Amino acid sequence: GMPELHHVVNMLLDHNSGVDWATEFEESFASCLHVNYAIACNSGTSGLHAALFAAGVDKGDEVIIPALNVIMGVYGVLALGGIPVFADVNENTHLISVEEIEAKITKKTKVILTCSWEGLSCDMDPIMDLARNHGIKVVDDSARTILGTYKGKQAGTIADLSVFSLESKKHLTAGSEGGVIVSDNADLAQRARKFAGIGYRHLSADAGRTHLGIDKVQDPGYKRFDTIGLNYRMNDVSAAVALGQLDRIDEIVNRRKDIGQMFLQATADVDWFIPQRTPEGYEHAYYTFSVDYRGEEAHGTSWKSFYKQYKEMGGDGFYGVVAIPYLEPSLLGKTYGDIKFRSGLCPVAEGLQQRVMCFKTNYRALDIARTKVDLLAELISKL
C-alpha cells in the first residue's frame, strides 16, 4: 500500500543506505529465473530494442515476428534499420510455430522474435534448433509471461535473449513502467547492457560495473564510451518497487494461474468458446484467460453483444486483442523489404484478432474472481 511505498521512497532518498537498488533487483531477478544475467531497463520496449541490438540487428536485416503481437518489437526492429517479416500463428495456441518461421527464413534473416502470448510459451526447442542451423539468434518477447513453464524449463529463459515487461498490468510490476532483459550468454548480455547504458565502455554482462579508481575517472584523458547506445536504465525507485513485488512473485503468479484454471473449468465443453490451447508439458502463466469466441456463427450473438450482456450482468469488461501491428495506422500501407503492409498477409492471426476475448486474471482475491467466472458461465448457458 501507499505507506509502505512512502517508506521505500524515503529509504531510497537516504543516500547513506548505500543500496544500489537496480543492481539488487537484477541479481534477485536473475536468481529467481535461474539465468546468468539480468539487465533492468526503463520499459519492456527499450528492453526489446536493446536485445535486438545485442542480437545483431542492423540496416536491412530481417526479423521474423508473429503477427498476433503488440507493436513494440516491430518498432525496435525499425529503429535499428531492420525489416519486420510477419509470420502467421497457430489457430489453437495463438502462437508462432517452427513451420511458420521456416517458411519466412531468407538469407537476410538475422533474428526470430518469438512471443509468449498471454502467458504461454512458444514451442521453443524446435525453434532454437532451426535458429542454430541457420546461424540466427532468437529473442523471446516474454512481456506477458513469467513463471510459466515449457517442458520443465522456465518460460522466457530459453532464447538467446528474453525480455520481460514490468508495466503496471503485468504479473510483476515496477509501479508503472519497467523491463528486464535476461540471457545466459555473457557477450550478448554485455552488448545489451551497453546499448541500454549509453554505451559506457566499462559496463560488463553482470549487474556490477567494473569499479574504476576515482582518480582514473577524474582524469581529463579518460574516455567513457565505446558503443553507441541510449539511456534505457531503470531508476532506483522503480527497482525498489520491483524488488518488493519480486518477494511475492510466486503468490502473485499462482493467483493468476488459479483464476485462469477457474475460467477454464467453468467454460469447458462449449464448442463456440475455445480457450487458447496449452499443449502437454507447458504451464500457462495466465496474463489473461484468452478465448477464441465463435458465438456469432453458433447463435448469432456478436462479440460486442456478448461483451454488453456480460457487463450488464455485473461481469467485468474483457479486452479484444490489440490490432495486428501491420494494420495499425503507423504501419498500414508502408512497404518494408518487398512486403507492403496490408490486410491478408497473415489470415489466421487476422481472424483471431477479430474474435478473441481476453478475460482479466489479476483479481486481488479468488472470491471476487469466482463471482465473475460464475457470471460468465451463466451467460454461456443462457446463450
C-alpha positions in Angstrom: 0.0 0.0 0.0 0.9 3.7 0.0 2.5 3.9 3.5 5.0 1.2 2.5 5.8 2.9 -0.8 6.3 6.2 1.1 8.7 4.3 3.4 10.6 2.7 0.5 11.0 6.1 -1.3 12.3 7.7 1.9 14.8 4.9 2.3 15.9 5.3 -1.3 16.4 9.0 -0.9 18.5 8.5 2.2 21.7 8.1 0.2 23.6 6.8 3.3 21.8 3.5 2.8 24.3 2.8 0.1 22.0 0.3 -1.7 22.1 0.1 -5.5 18.5 -0.9 -5.9 18.8 -1.6 -9.7 21.7 -4.0 -9.2 20.0 -5.6 -6.2 16.9 -6.1 -8.3 18.9 -7.5 -11.3 20.7 -10.0 -9.1 17.4 -11.2 -7.4 15.6 -11.4 -10.8 18.4 -13.5 -12.3 18.4 -15.9 -9.4 14.6 -16.2 -9.4 14.7 -17.3 -13.0 18.0 -19.2 -12.8 19.7 -17.2 -15.5 23.2 -15.9 -15.6 22.4 -12.2 -16.4 19.6 -9.8 -16.0 19.6 -6.2 -17.2 17.0 -3.9 -15.8 15.5 -1.3 -18.2 13.0 1.6 -18.0 10.5 -0.3 -20.1 9.8 -3.6 -21.9 10.0 -1.7 -25.2 13.5 -0.3 -24.5 14.5 -3.9 -23.4 13.3 -5.2 -26.8 15.3 -2.5 -28.6 18.4 -3.3 -26.7 18.0 -7.1 -27.0 17.5 -6.8 -30.8 20.7 -4.6 -31.0 22.6 -7.2 -28.9 21.4 -9.9 -31.3 23.0 -8.0 -34.2 20.0 -6.4 -36.0 21.3 -3.8 -38.4 20.3 -2.0 -41.5 18.5 -4.3 -44.0 18.4 -7.3 -41.6 15.2 -9.3 -41.5 13.5 -10.1 -38.2 10.6 -12.7 -38.2 7.8 -11.6 -35.9 4.4 -13.3 -35.0 1.5 -11.3 -36.5 -0.5 -11.8 -33.3 1.5 -9.4 -31.2 1.9 -5.9 -29.9 3.7 -3.4 -32.0 6.7 -2.6 -29.7 9.1 -5.3 -31.0 8.3 -4.1 -34.5 9.3 -0.5 -33.5 12.6 -1.9 -32.1 13.4 -3.6 -35.4 12.6 -0.4 -37.4 14.6 1.8 -35.0 17.7 -0.4 -35.9 17.0 -0.2 -39.6 15.8 -3.8 -39.8 12.9 -5.2 -41.8 10.0 -6.8 -39.9 8.8 -10.0 -41.6 5.4 -11.2 -40.2 4.6 -14.9 -39.7 1.2 -16.3 -39.1 0.2 -18.2 -35.9 -1.4 -21.4 -34.9 -5.1 -21.2 -34.5 -5.3 -23.3 -31.4 -2.3 -21.9 -29.4 -2.3 -18.4 -30.9 1.5 -18.8 -31.1 4.1 -18.8 -33.9 5.3 -22.3 -34.8 8.6 -23.6 -36.2 6.8 -24.3 -39.6 5.5 -20.8 -39.9 9.0 -19.4 -39.1 10.7 -21.7 -41.5 8.5 -20.5 -44.4 9.8 -16.9 -43.8 13.5 -17.5 -43.5 15.7 -15.9 -46.1 19.5 -15.2 -46.4 18.7 -11.8 -44.7 17.1 -13.3 -41.6 19.1 -12.2 -38.6 16.7 -12.8 -35.7 13.5 -14.6 -34.8 11.4 -12.7 -32.3 9.1 -15.2 -30.6 6.3 -14.0 -28.3 4.9 -15.9 -25.3 1.4 -14.6 -25.9 -1.0 -14.1 -22.9 1.2 -16.2 -20.6 2.0 -19.2 -22.8 5.5 -20.1 -24.1 6.1 -20.9 -27.8 7.4 -24.3 -28.7 11.0 -23.2 -28.1 13.1 -26.4 -28.7 12.4 -26.8 -32.4 12.6 -23.0 -32.9 16.0 -22.9 -31.2 17.2 -25.9 -33.3 16.1 -24.2 -36.5 17.8 -21.0 -35.5 21.1 -22.7 -34.6 21.1 -24.5 -38.0 20.7 -21.2 -39.8 23.0 -19.1 -37.5 20.1 -16.9 -36.4 19.6 -15.5 -32.9 16.3 -15.8 -31.1 14.8 -13.0 -28.9 11.8 -14.0 -26.8 9.3 -11.3 -26.0 8.2 -12.6 -22.6 6.3 -9.4 -21.6 3.2 -11.3 -20.7 4.7 -14.4 -19.3 6.6 -15.0 -16.1 6.9 -18.3 -14.2 5.1 -20.2 -16.9 6.9 -23.4 -17.8 7.9 -25.2 -21.0 8.9 -28.8 -20.8 10.1 -28.2 -17.2 12.1 -25.1 -18.0 11.1 -21.5 -17.1 9.4 -19.7 -19.9 11.5 -16.7 -21.0 14.8 -18.3 -20.3 15.4 -20.4 -23.4 16.0 -18.0 -26.2 19.4 -16.2 -26.7 17.9 -13.2 -25.0 14.4 -12.8 -23.4 12.6 -9.6 -22.4 10.1 -9.1 -19.6 7.8 -6.2 -19.0 7.2 -4.6 -15.6 4.5 -2.3 -16.8 1.6 -1.8 -14.3 -0.8 -4.5 -15.6 1.9 -7.2 -15.8 2.4 -10.1 -13.3 5.4 -8.3 -11.8 5.4 -4.5 -11.9 7.9 -1.7 -11.1 5.0 0.6 -10.3 4.3 1.9 -13.8 7.0 1.2 -16.4 10.0 -1.2 -16.4 11.6 -4.1 -18.2 14.3 -6.7 -17.8 16.5 -8.4 -20.4 17.8 -11.9 -19.5 20.5 -14.0 -21.1 22.9 -16.8 -20.3 25.4 -15.6 -22.8 27.9 -13.1 -21.4 28.7 -11.5 -24.8 25.0 -10.9 -25.6 24.3 -9.6 -22.1 27.2 -7.2 -22.2 26.1 -5.9 -25.6 22.5 -5.4 -24.3 23.7 -3.7 -21.1 26.0 -1.3 -23.1 23.3 -0.3 -25.5 20.8 0.3 -22.6 23.5 2.1 -20.7 24.5 4.8 -23.2 27.5 2.7 -24.4 29.7 3.1 -21.4 32.8 1.0 -22.1 33.3 -0.2 -18.6 29.9 -1.9 -18.4 30.0 -5.7 -18.1 27.5 -8.5 -18.6 26.6 -9.0 -14.9 24.9 -6.5 -12.7 28.1 -4.9 -11.4 30.2 -2.5 -13.4 33.9 -2.7 -13.1 34.8 -0.4 -10.3 37.4 2.1 -11.6 39.5 4.1 -9.1 38.1 7.6 -8.9 41.4 9.1 -9.9 41.1 7.4 -13.3 37.6 8.7 -14.0 38.6 12.2 -12.9 41.4 12.3 -15.4 40.8 14.6 -18.5 42.2 11.9 -20.7 39.6 9.3 -19.6 37.4 8.1 -22.4 34.0 6.8 -21.4 32.1 5.5 -24.4 32.9 2.7 -26.9 29.4 1.9 -28.2 26.6 4.0 -29.5 23.7 3.4 -27.1 20.7 5.1 -25.4 19.9 5.7 -21.8 17.4 2.9 -21.1 18.4 2.3 -17.5 15.9 1.5 -14.7 15.7 4.2 -12.0 16.2 3.2 -8.3 12.6 3.9 -7.2 11.2 1.6 -9.8 13.8 -1.0 -9.0 12.9 -0.9 -5.3 9.2 -1.4 -6.1 10.0 -4.3 -8.4 12.2 -5.8 -5.7 9.3 -5.7 -3.3 7.0 -7.3 -5.9 9.6 -10.0 -6.6 9.4 -11.1 -3.0 5.8 -12.0 -3.6 6.1 -13.2 -7.2 5.0 -16.8 -6.5 1.9 -15.7 -4.7 1.1 -13.1 -7.4 1.5 -15.5 -10.4 -0.1 -18.5 -8.7 -3.2 -16.5 -8.0 -3.4 -15.7 -11.7 -2.9 -19.3 -12.6 -5.6 -20.4 -10.2 -8.0 -17.8 -11.7 -7.1 -19.0 -15.2 -7.9 -22.5 -14.2 -11.3 -21.4 -12.7 -12.2 -19.8 -16.1 -11.1 -22.9 -17.9 -13.1 -25.3 -15.9 -16.2 -23.1 -15.9 -16.3 -22.8 -19.6 -15.2 -26.3 -20.7 -17.1 -28.2 -23.4 -18.6 -25.1 -25.1 -17.7 -25.6 -28.8 -18.1 -21.9 -29.6 -16.0 -20.6 -26.7 -12.5 -22.1 -27.4 -9.7 -21.3 -24.9 -6.1 -20.8 -26.0 -4.8 -24.4 -26.0 -2.0 -25.2 -23.6 0.0 -28.1 -25.1 1.0 -31.1 -23.0 4.1 -30.3 -20.8 3.5 -26.5 -20.7 2.3 -24.4 -17.8 0.3 -21.3 -18.7 1.0 -18.1 -16.6 -2.4 -16.6 -17.4 -1.6 -13.0 -18.1 -5.2 -13.2 -19.4 -7.6 -16.1 -20.0 -7.8 -15.9 -23.7 -10.7 -17.3 -25.8 -11.5 -17.7 -29.5 -15.2 -16.6 -29.5 -17.2 -18.3 -32.2 -20.6 -17.3 -30.9 -21.6 -15.3 -33.9 -21.7 -18.3 -36.2 -23.1 -20.6 -33.4 -26.1 -18.5 -32.2 -25.8 -15.0 -33.8 -24.5 -13.2 -30.7 -21.8 -10.8 -31.9 -18.6 -10.1 -29.9 -19.9 -6.7 -28.9 -23.3 -8.1 -27.9 -21.7 -10.7 -25.7 -19.5 -8.0 -24.1 -22.5 -5.8 -23.4 -24.6 -8.7 -21.9 -21.7 -9.8 -19.7 -21.2 -6.2 -18.4 -24.9 -5.8 -17.7 -24.9 -8.9 -15.6 -22.1 -7.4 -13.5 -19.2 -9.0 -15.2 -16.0 -7.1 -15.9 -15.1 -5.7 -19.3 -12.8 -8.0 -21.2 -10.3 -7.0 -23.8 -10.1 -7.7 -27.5 -6.7 -8.4 -28.9 -4.7 -5.4 -30.0 -4.8 -4.7 -33.7 -2.3 -6.7 -35.9 0.8 -4.5 -35.9 0.9 -4.1 -39.7 -2.7 -2.9 -39.7 -2.1 -0.1 -37.3 -2.2 3.4 -38.8 1.5 3.9 -38.2 2.4 0.9 -40.4 -0.5 0.2 -42.7 0.3 0.7 -46.4 4.0 1.1 -45.9 6.5 -1.2 -47.6 9.4 -2.8 -45.9 11.7 -5.0 -47.9 9.4 -6.1 -50.7 6.3 -6.6 -48.5 3.6 -4.0 -48.5 1.7 -3.9 -45.1 -2.0 -4.6 -45.8 -4.7 -7.0 -44.7 -4.5 -10.6 -45.8 -0.8 -11.1 -45.0 -1.5 -13.4 -42.0 -5.1 -14.6 -42.3 -5.1 -16.8 -39.1 -3.8 -14.1 -36.9 -6.2 -11.5 -38.5 -9.1 -13.8 -37.9 -8.2 -14.5 -34.2 -7.7 -10.8 -33.7 -11.3 -10.1 -34.6 -12.7 -12.9 -32.4 -10.5 -13.4 -29.3 -11.7 -12.3 -25.9 -9.1 -11.7 -23.1 -10.6 -12.0 -19.6 -8.5 -10.4 -16.8 -7.0 -12.7 -14.2 -5.4 -10.0 -11.9 -8.1 -10.0 -9.3 -6.9 -9.3 -5.8 -9.0 -12.1 -4.3 -10.2 -15.5 -5.5 -13.8 -14.9 -4.3 -14.1 -11.8 -6.5 -12.8 -13.8 -9.4 -15.2 -16.7 -8.6 -18.2 -14.3 -8.9 -17.1 -13.1 -12.3 -16.4 -16.6 -13.5 -19.9 -17.7 -12.4 -21.5 -14.9 -14.2 -19.6 -15.9 -17.4 -20.8 -19.5 -17.0 -24.3 -18.3 -16.5 -24.3 -16.1 -19.7 -22.8 -19.0 -21.7 -25.5 -21.4 -20.6 -28.2 -18.8 -21.3 -26.9 -18.4 -24.9 
